Amino acid sequence: MSNSFTFDPVAVVVDWLDACRLGKLDALLDLYDEQATQDCHCENVTLAGRKAIASYWAPKLQDRRGPMAFTLDELALMGNSVQVDYRGYQGNPIRIFVHCTEAGKILHTSCRPQASWEN
């Protein structure tokens, strides 16, 4: 399957996981577009803009638990997005879809506990 990206969306996801794993909020936010949105079905919140995304992620990055936090289980390029199965900040399995702009910035994410995608 080919895509029309001029960047590697999988590399964006790997950078996103690295920033989370290392607790680097500024590096994480640099990956997001200014108009980015996030639908978190884990906590039933919708976020818009980098300021809201920063407020959401800051405590999670500080509260990373154990060696499994933010580790990659599996990923797949799916059209214009990347499906990522990873371990959340508490080590629980999460599935997130990451959609990027043509410039390679994260425009939208949608996540929920991995088991709920499979039901």
Buried (B, 14 or more C-beta within 10 A) or exposed (E): EEEEBEEBBBEBBBBBBBBBBEBEBEBBBEBBBEEBBBBBBBEEEEBEBBEBBBEBBBEBBEEBEEEBBBBBEEBEBEEEBBBBBBBBBEBBBBBBBBBBBEEBBBBBBBBBBBEEBEE
